[in-house]
Amino acid sequence: MHIFLYGPPGTGKSTIGKILAQNLSLPFIDLDQVIELKAGMTIPKIMKQQGESVFRSLETSALIDLEDERESVVALGAGALLNDENRDFALTNGRVILLTAELEILIERLQNDSVKRPLLKGDLREKLMALLEKRNEHYNSFSVIVNINEETADQNAYQVQMVMGRHHLSAMGEYDVLVQSVEQIGHLLQERGLQNPVIVTDENVAKFHAEKVAASLRASGFNPKVLTISAGEAHKNLETISILWRSFLETGLDRKSTVIALGGGVIGDMAGFAASTYMRGIAWVGVPTTLLSMVDASMGGKTGFDLPEGKNLIGSFYPPKLVLADPQLLHTLPQAELISGMAEVVKHGIISDPELFKLCSRGLDWVKNNLDEVIKRAMEVKIKIIEEDPYEKGFRAALNLGHTVGHAVELVSKFNLRHGEAIAIGMVAEARYAVRIGVAEKGLDEAIAVSLKALGLPIDIPNEMTREEIVNSMKVDKKKNSNAIRFALPVEIGKIKLMDVTNLEKVLEN
Ligand SMILES: NC(=O)c1ccc[n+]([C@@H]2O[C@H](COP(=O)([O-])OP(=O)(O)OC[C@H]3O[C@@H](n4cnc5c(N)ncnc54)[C@H](O)[C@@H]3O)[C@@H](O)[C@H]2O)c1
């Protein structure tokens, strides 16, 4: 499936297309250049000597030739899809992204552009306005429209990626992160040469979504088995890992097989870990089914399981071959789990996206109606961080905001608190500490608490827990750095400071 960039002249289809192709690790094709190469002359010359209709038929044949090309980013001419045959071809063989911008921006870009455009010859403003008016209905008939009003081409290309929900990660392994329907999974595995898939899921997810995934795999010629394990953090242990290893053997998985982790963070962490160790490592694909795992756990290649002494104490860095997040899967997620996942979304806002934090502060109803946007924005924060620091040598530790206290609280609650609930409590406790020691601006702790509360998350350490229990639990936290524990403390919304803390009792003082 190609990515077709289309839209009025001056929207930067070629410039943005090149950057997009590089970001997504795909080839780039400029259709106008293909036409010029084939015709052996420039487009203005074709138009002048042979007329627009000849040019249009060359355009159609260049487009149809793309059917045999591997997936590419294709920049189309500004009128390439006026013809019904071309339009149908593009919509069947890819996704059309319509780029658009305000008139003044288009004029400014076209004035500074060296490309000659026969249809705009003469008074640029007048010609462009007439062309836009004539094609207004046509351009607006495409369903994915991206306003490219950002300052730089890089930012505009990123904007297109955000709208498409598509990223290519390369800092730890090479893999795509896609926000799209899980019904595409068979095709996506095939495209990537992944073989012999087995679905690992839990009892709750299995009843809603396993068949959908299996059906898509079958439609692509696979014969998937489904391995279902018990749900919940309490089962994220060596015993379950051992069950998975043995089931892989019984199912006949070999070194070329693929494990599909269909579930929340617990399934992702365990199926990923089992895949990383089975026969010294086989391929795995993340299909997150909770909000938390979509925006956080599924990306970044951290896999593992818990010991009775603490969470995630055993694990490996082992990136998946693909992450496919389908927001539709969240419709079956219990509301409490959705709310729990919002803690990580707010966390991402606090770390580096003040706009996302503001959106979250609108409360749960707004979030539920705008899940697609929330997921894509929150994913973006995580992706940027893990691409910069895949092995947590530095800034990736920012993602631990709220987690040092949060993990301890989660453990002391004996997992009666959900992960996100514990993280929400942890974020507020850590923000209060940051304010007390002067790292954070005054009132930041309150702002974070208000936002989390509006989403229905807890913000205070439960009364039945003692400070001592939590501190003791923090001491076995794996982020321990010699005698100190590295905290990710908020400085302001959008800014984090990593700080080693030795006196843990102080963190929880009132
Ligand atoms: N690897 C990482 O980088 C990373 C990052 C953050 C968190 N995590 C880990 O993630 C785990 C928490 O993940 P989680 O919150 O997704 O918990 P989870 O996987 O336990 O899922 C929560 C519950 O929701 C159910 N469920 C999941 N998807 C569903 C759906 N679509 N419909 C109905 N029910 C559904 C599950 O069966 C489970 O009962 C923790 O173990 C944490 O350590 C890992």
The ligand as an SDF file (V2000), in Angstrom:
LIG
                    3D

 44 48  0  0  0  0  0  0  0  0999 V2000
    7.7200   -2.7790   28.7030 N   0  0  0  0  0  0  0  0  0  0  0  0
    7.5160   -1.5450   29.0380 C   0  0  0  0  0  0  0  0  0  0  0  0
    8.2000   -0.6360   28.5740 O   0  0  0  0  0  0  0  0  0  0  0  0
    6.4090   -1.2290   29.9890 C   0  0  0  0  0  0  0  0  0  0  0  0
    6.0110    0.0980   30.1720 C   0  0  0  0  0  0  0  0  0  0  0  0
    4.9340    0.3480   31.0230 C   0  0  0  0  0  0  0  0  0  0  0  0
    4.2880   -0.6860   31.6730 C   0  0  0  0  0  0  0  0  0  0  0  0
    4.7040   -1.9460   31.4680 N   0  0  0  0  0  0  0  0  0  0  0  0
    4.0530   -3.0730   32.1590 C   0  0  0  0  0  0  0  0  0  0  0  0
    2.6950   -3.1350   31.7090 O   0  0  0  0  0  0  0  0  0  0  0  0
    1.9210   -3.8070   32.6920 C   0  0  0  0  0  0  0  0  0  0  0  0
    0.5930   -3.1290   32.8390 C   0  0  0  0  0  0  0  0  0  0  0  0
   -0.0810   -3.2130   31.6080 O   0  0  0  0  0  0  0  0  0  0  0  0
   -1.6620   -3.0430   31.4760 P   0  0  0  0  0  0  0  0  0  0  0  0
   -2.0990   -1.9140   32.3050 O   0  0  0  0  0  0  0  0  0  0  0  0
   -1.9520   -3.0460   30.0360 O   0  0  0  0  0  0  0  0  0  0  0  0
   -2.2240   -4.3330   32.2260 O   0  0  0  0  0  0  0  0  0  0  0  0
   -2.7510   -5.7750   31.7560 P   0  0  0  0  0  0  0  0  0  0  0  0
   -1.9750   -6.2960   30.6440 O   0  0  0  0  0  0  0  0  0  0  0  0
   -2.8030   -6.5840   32.9900 O   0  0  0  0  0  0  0  0  0  0  0  0
   -4.2340   -5.4660   31.2690 O   0  0  0  0  0  0  0  0  0  0  0  0
   -5.1720   -4.9910   32.1900 C   0  0  0  0  0  0  0  0  0  0  0  0
   -6.4530   -5.8350   32.2030 C   0  0  0  0  0  0  0  0  0  0  0  0
   -7.2270   -5.5280   31.0660 O   0  0  0  0  0  0  0  0  0  0  0  0
   -7.5680   -6.7200   30.3690 C   0  0  0  0  0  0  0  0  0  0  0  0
   -7.6260   -6.3330   28.9600 N   0  0  0  0  0  0  0  0  0  0  0  0
   -6.6050   -5.9550   28.2030 C   0  0  0  0  0  0  0  0  0  0  0  0
   -7.0330   -5.5140   27.0150 N   0  0  0  0  0  0  0  0  0  0  0  0
   -8.3680   -5.6410   27.0050 C   0  0  0  0  0  0  0  0  0  0  0  0
   -9.3830   -5.3320   26.0650 C   0  0  0  0  0  0  0  0  0  0  0  0
   -9.1130   -4.7340   24.8960 N   0  0  0  0  0  0  0  0  0  0  0  0
  -10.6550   -5.6270   26.3940 N   0  0  0  0  0  0  0  0  0  0  0  0
  -10.9520   -6.1780   27.5930 C   0  0  0  0  0  0  0  0  0  0  0  0
  -10.0480   -6.4470   28.5460 N   0  0  0  0  0  0  0  0  0  0  0  0
   -8.7680   -6.1780   28.2470 C   0  0  0  0  0  0  0  0  0  0  0  0
   -6.4960   -7.6920   30.7420 C   0  0  0  0  0  0  0  0  0  0  0  0
   -6.9360   -9.0010   30.6090 O   0  0  0  0  0  0  0  0  0  0  0  0
   -6.2250   -7.3210   32.1870 C   0  0  0  0  0  0  0  0  0  0  0  0
   -7.1700   -7.9240   32.9990 O   0  0  0  0  0  0  0  0  0  0  0  0
    2.7520   -3.8040   33.9580 C   0  0  0  0  0  0  0  0  0  0  0  0
    3.2040   -5.0920   34.1840 O   0  0  0  0  0  0  0  0  0  0  0  0
    3.9240   -2.8920   33.6370 C   0  0  0  0  0  0  0  0  0  0  0  0
    5.1010   -3.2600   34.3090 O   0  0  0  0  0  0  0  0  0  0  0  0
    5.7430   -2.2460   30.6600 C   0  0  0  0  0  0  0  0  0  0  0  0
  1  2  1  0
  2  3  2  0
  2  4  1  0
  4  5  1  0
  4 44  2  0
  5  6  2  0
  6  7  1  0
  7  8  2  0
  8  9  1  0
  8 44  1  0
  9 10  1  0
  9 42  1  0
 10 11  1  0
 11 12  1  0
 11 40  1  0
 12 13  1  0
 13 14  1  0
 14 15  2  0
 14 16  1  0
 14 17  1  0
 17 18  1  0
 18 19  2  0
 18 20  1  0
 18 21  1  0
 21 22  1  0
 22 23  1  0
 23 24  1  0
 23 38  1  0
 24 25  1  0
 25 26  1  0
 25 36  1  0
 26 27  1  0
 26 35  1  0
 27 28  2  0
 28 29  1  0
 29 30  1  0
 29 35  2  0
 30 31  1  0
 30 32  2  0
 32 33  1  0
 33 34  2  0
 34 35  1  0
 36 37  1  0
 36 38  1  0
 38 39  1  0
 40 41  1  0
 40 42  1  0
 42 43  1  0
M  CHG  2   8   1  16  -1
M  END
$$$$
